[in-house]
Amino acid sequence: MDLLRLLSFLVFIVVAAFSSLQLQRSVEQQGLDYYSLGRDGIGNYSIRDEIIRLANAPETVNWLKNIRRKIHEQPELAYEEFETSKLIRRELHRIGVEYRWPVAKTGVVATIGSGCPPFVALRADMDALPIQVGEKPSRLIHRVCKQSPTPTIWPCE
């Protein structure tokens, strides 16, 4: 699972879902400058602009790159993703996101928000695939796309 792609996809979905909403706080009250949040001409900034700013912040990008590297360092087959699951649970706990575990042995289900409609469900694989390269013994690797695009989303009502 490429978490950087997951975040990008999540940002796309959230931007689409909340593009019409506006936070009615002035840029000056927040101590932000004109360029940092995409001012709309009357001193307000949108949730979309804030999400994009946070997603592109160097700390966010570095955090996600580090997680992606850790996942790729220790690939695990389906239903054997014990270390990957532990890493995901640790990071969810660290950022204060509630989750259920185990789901289907090693799976993790995280919930953000109230769970009341409307909502968006995201699904991502975290298992690796055994890959045979020529005469060499098979090894495990994480693939960005396996049988279907990952993550998969479901808009729900």
Sine and cosine of phi, psi and omega as CSV:
sin_phi,cos_phi,sin_psi,cos_psi,sin_omega,cos_omega
0.00,0.00,0.81,-0.59,0.03,-1.00
-1.00,-0.07,0.98,-0.19,-0.11,-0.99
-0.91,0.42,-0.48,0.88,0.05,-1.00
-0.91,0.42,-0.65,0.76,0.08,-1.00
-0.91,0.41,-0.63,0.78,0.03,-1.00
-0.86,0.51,-0.72,0.69,0.01,-1.00
-0.89,0.46,-0.69,0.72,0.02,-1.00
-0.86,0.50,-0.68,0.73,0.01,-1.00
-0.91,0.41,-0.67,0.75,0.03,-1.00
-0.88,0.47,-0.69,0.73,0.04,-1.00
-0.86,0.50,-0.69,0.73,0.02,-1.00
-0.85,0.52,-0.72,0.70,-0.03,-1.00
-0.92,0.40,-0.72,0.70,-0.03,-1.00
-0.91,0.42,-0.65,0.76,0.03,-1.00
-0.87,0.49,-0.69,0.72,0.01,-1.00
-0.90,0.43,-0.65,0.76,-0.06,-1.00
-0.95,0.33,-0.55,0.83,-0.11,-0.99
-0.91,-0.41,0.27,0.96,-0.11,-0.99
-0.89,0.47,-0.43,0.90,-0.03,-1.00
-1.00,0.02,-0.17,0.99,-0.03,-1.00
-0.99,0.13,0.55,-0.83,0.05,-1.00
-0.78,-0.62,0.66,-0.75,0.18,-0.98
-1.00,0.09,0.80,-0.60,-0.06,-1.00
-1.00,-0.04,0.83,0.56,0.08,-1.00
-0.86,-0.51,0.66,-0.75,0.00,-1.00
-0.97,0.25,0.52,-0.86,0.03,-1.00
-0.87,0.50,-0.63,0.77,-0.03,-1.00
-0.91,0.42,-0.63,0.77,0.01,-1.00
-0.88,0.47,-0.54,0.84,-0.01,-1.00
-1.00,0.08,-0.08,1.00,-0.01,-1.00
0.95,0.32,0.48,0.88,-0.03,-1.00
-0.95,-0.31,0.47,-0.88,0.02,-1.00
-1.00,-0.05,0.14,-0.99,-0.09,-1.00
-0.82,0.57,-0.64,0.76,-0.13,-0.99
-1.00,0.05,-0.27,0.96,-0.13,-0.99
-0.98,0.21,-0.38,0.92,-0.06,-1.00
-0.74,-0.67,0.27,0.96,0.05,-1.00
0.91,0.42,0.89,0.46,-0.04,-1.00
-0.81,0.59,0.65,-0.76,-0.06,-1.00
-1.00,-0.08,0.17,0.99,0.04,-1.00
0.98,-0.21,-0.32,0.95,0.02,-1.00
-0.82,-0.57,0.32,0.95,0.09,-1.00
1.00,0.00,0.16,0.99,0.05,-1.00
-0.96,-0.29,0.36,-0.93,0.11,-0.99
-0.77,-0.64,0.44,-0.90,-0.09,-1.00
-1.00,-0.07,0.35,-0.94,0.10,-0.99
-0.86,0.51,-0.63,0.77,0.02,-1.00
-0.83,0.56,-0.73,0.68,-0.01,-1.00
-0.89,0.45,-0.63,0.78,0.01,-1.00
-0.92,0.39,-0.67,0.74,0.02,-1.00
-0.89,0.45,-0.70,0.71,0.01,-1.00
-0.89,0.45,-0.67,0.74,0.03,-1.00
-0.87,0.49,-0.72,0.69,0.00,-1.00
-0.92,0.40,-0.64,0.77,0.00,-1.00
-0.90,0.43,-0.52,0.85,-0.02,-1.00
-1.00,-0.06,-0.03,1.00,0.01,-1.00
-0.88,0.47,0.68,-0.73,-0.02,-1.00
-0.80,0.60,-0.61,0.80,0.00,-1.00
-0.91,0.42,-0.61,0.79,0.02,-1.00
-0.92,0.39,-0.74,0.68,-0.02,-1.00
-0.87,0.49,-0.72,0.69,0.00,-1.00
-0.90,0.43,-0.65,0.76,0.03,-1.00
-0.86,0.51,-0.74,0.67,-0.01,-1.00
-0.92,0.39,-0.61,0.79,0.05,-1.00
-0.88,0.47,-0.67,0.74,0.01,-1.00
-0.89,0.45,-0.67,0.75,0.04,-1.00
-0.90,0.44,-0.72,0.69,0.01,-1.00
-0.84,0.54,-0.70,0.72,0.00,-1.00
-0.89,0.46,-0.67,0.74,0.02,-1.00
-0.88,0.47,-0.66,0.75,0.02,-1.00
-0.90,0.43,-0.66,0.75,-0.02,-1.00
-0.96,0.29,-0.39,0.92,0.03,-1.00
-0.94,0.34,-0.46,0.89,-0.07,-1.00
-0.71,-0.71,0.95,0.31,-0.01,-1.00
-0.92,0.38,0.58,-0.81,-0.04,-1.00
-0.70,-0.71,0.62,-0.78,0.02,-1.00
-0.94,0.34,0.23,-0.97,0.01,-1.00
-0.81,0.58,0.67,-0.74,-0.01,-1.00
0.90,0.43,0.21,0.98,0.09,-1.00
-0.81,-0.59,0.31,0.95,-0.08,-1.00
-0.99,0.11,0.80,0.59,-0.08,-1.00
-0.92,0.39,-0.71,0.70,-0.01,-1.00
-0.95,0.31,-0.63,0.78,0.05,-1.00
-0.89,0.46,-0.70,0.71,0.02,-1.00
-0.88,0.47,-0.67,0.75,0.02,-1.00
-0.89,0.45,-0.67,0.74,0.03,-1.00
-0.88,0.47,-0.72,0.69,-0.01,-1.00
-0.89,0.45,-0.70,0.72,0.01,-1.00
-0.90,0.44,-0.66,0.75,0.01,-1.00
-0.88,0.47,-0.70,0.72,-0.01,-1.00
-0.93,0.36,-0.64,0.77,0.06,-1.00
-0.88,0.47,-0.69,0.72,0.03,-1.00
-0.88,0.48,-0.68,0.73,-0.04,-1.00
-0.87,0.49,-0.59,0.81,-0.02,-1.00
-0.99,-0.12,0.11,0.99,0.12,-0.99
0.98,0.18,0.47,0.88,0.02,-1.00
-0.98,-0.18,0.81,-0.59,0.02,-1.00
-0.95,0.31,0.52,-0.85,0.01,-1.00
-0.51,-0.86,0.32,-0.95,0.13,-0.99
-0.93,-0.36,0.63,-0.78,0.01,-1.00
-0.34,-0.94,0.58,-0.81,-0.10,0.99
-0.99,0.13,0.51,-0.86,0.12,-0.99
-0.83,-0.56,0.87,-0.50,-0.06,-1.00
0.81,0.58,0.73,0.69,0.09,-1.00
0.99,0.11,-0.87,0.50,-0.05,-1.00
-0.85,-0.53,-0.06,1.00,-0.07,-1.00
-0.93,0.36,0.38,-0.93,0.01,-1.00
-0.77,-0.64,0.73,-0.69,0.08,-1.00
-0.87,-0.49,0.91,-0.42,0.01,-1.00
-0.97,-0.23,0.55,-0.84,0.01,-1.00
-0.80,-0.61,0.79,-0.61,0.07,-1.00
-0.87,-0.49,0.78,-0.62,0.00,-1.00
0.99,-0.12,-0.24,-0.97,-0.11,-0.99
-0.99,0.12,-0.39,0.92,-0.09,-1.00
1.00,0.08,-0.05,1.00,0.03,-1.00
-0.99,0.15,0.56,-0.83,0.01,-1.00
-0.89,0.46,0.42,-0.91,-0.15,0.99
-0.98,0.19,0.44,-0.90,0.05,-1.00
-0.51,-0.86,0.19,-0.98,0.00,-1.00
-0.85,-0.53,0.72,-0.70,0.06,-1.00
-0.96,-0.26,0.73,-0.69,0.07,-1.00
-0.91,-0.42,0.64,-0.77,0.03,-1.00
-0.75,-0.66,0.70,-0.71,0.02,-1.00
-0.63,-0.77,0.66,-0.75,0.09,-1.00
-0.98,0.19,0.51,-0.86,0.05,-1.00
-0.77,-0.64,0.14,0.99,0.00,-1.00
-1.00,-0.02,0.35,-0.94,0.03,-1.00
-0.98,-0.18,0.18,-0.98,0.05,-1.00
-0.89,-0.45,0.62,-0.78,0.12,-0.99
-0.97,0.25,0.78,-0.62,-0.05,-1.00
-0.84,-0.54,0.79,-0.62,0.07,-1.00
-0.99,-0.14,0.84,-0.54,0.02,-1.00
-0.91,-0.42,0.96,-0.27,0.00,-1.00
0.85,0.53,-0.75,-0.66,-0.02,-1.00
-1.00,0.07,-0.18,0.98,-0.06,-1.00
-0.93,0.37,0.48,-0.87,0.08,-1.00
-0.87,0.49,0.45,-0.89,-0.04,-1.00
-0.91,0.42,0.46,-0.89,0.06,-1.00
-0.69,-0.72,0.24,-0.97,-0.01,-1.00
-0.99,-0.17,0.67,-0.74,0.10,-0.99
-0.61,-0.79,0.44,-0.90,0.13,-0.99
-1.00,0.01,0.70,-0.71,0.05,-1.00
-0.91,-0.40,0.63,-0.78,0.03,-1.00
-0.91,0.40,-0.71,0.70,0.05,-1.00
-0.85,-0.52,0.84,-0.55,0.07,-1.00
-0.98,-0.21,-0.92,-0.39,-0.02,-1.00
-0.97,0.23,-0.50,0.86,-0.03,-1.00
-0.61,-0.79,0.29,-0.96,0.01,-1.00
-0.86,0.50,0.65,-0.76,0.02,-1.00
-0.82,-0.57,0.74,-0.67,-0.02,1.00
-0.99,0.15,0.28,-0.96,0.09,-1.00
-0.97,-0.24,0.62,-0.79,-0.01,-1.00
-0.85,-0.52,0.51,-0.86,0.09,-1.00
-0.74,-0.67,0.92,-0.39,0.16,-0.99
-0.96,0.29,0.74,-0.68,-0.08,-1.00
-0.83,-0.55,0.45,-0.89,0.04,-1.00
-0.86,-0.50,0.00,0.00,0.00,0.00
